[in-house]
């Protein structure tokens, strides 16, 4: 699903007089709030949906597939997601 399709779906689910542009602004505000919360707290949980957490990947050795030369892949952070039981059973 693309961003535009997601906005269309949310817009269709709302029984209000919001324009599609206003719906898009609201959807973007939700994602901005999620990002800010994850940055601030390192975790956000939404009941019956799941939990987003910041995970740290350690530095590790990798290999260039063309040359076979060993290189070091730097440590990095990523976001993990654990689905809630209700979400798992609904899929």
Secondary structure in CASP SS format (residue, H / E / C, confidence):
PFRMAT SS
TARGET T0000
AUTHOR 0000-0000-0000
METHOD secondary structure of the structure
MODEL  1
X C 1.00
X C 1.00
X H 1.00
X H 1.00
X H 1.00
X H 1.00
X H 1.00
X H 1.00
X H 1.00
X H 1.00
X H 1.00
X H 1.00
X H 1.00
X C 1.00
X C 1.00
X C 1.00
X C 1.00
X C 1.00
X C 1.00
X H 1.00
X H 1.00
X H 1.00
X H 1.00
X H 1.00
X H 1.00
X H 1.00
X H 1.00
X H 1.00
X H 1.00
X H 1.00
X H 1.00
X H 1.00
X H 1.00
X H 1.00
X H 1.00
X H 1.00
X H 1.00
X H 1.00
X H 1.00
X H 1.00
X H 1.00
X C 1.00
X E 1.00
X E 1.00
X E 1.00
X E 1.00
X C 1.00
X C 1.00
X C 1.00
X E 1.00
X E 1.00
X E 1.00
X E 1.00
X E 1.00
X E 1.00
X E 1.00
X E 1.00
X C 1.00
X C 1.00
X E 1.00
X E 1.00
X E 1.00
X E 1.00
X C 1.00
X C 1.00
X C 1.00
X C 1.00
X C 1.00
X C 1.00
X E 1.00
X E 1.00
X E 1.00
X E 1.00
X C 1.00
X C 1.00
X E 1.00
X E 1.00
X E 1.00
X E 1.00
X E 1.00
X E 1.00
X E 1.00
X E 1.00
X C 1.00
X H 1.00
X H 1.00
X H 1.00
X H 1.00
X H 1.00
X H 1.00
X C 1.00
END
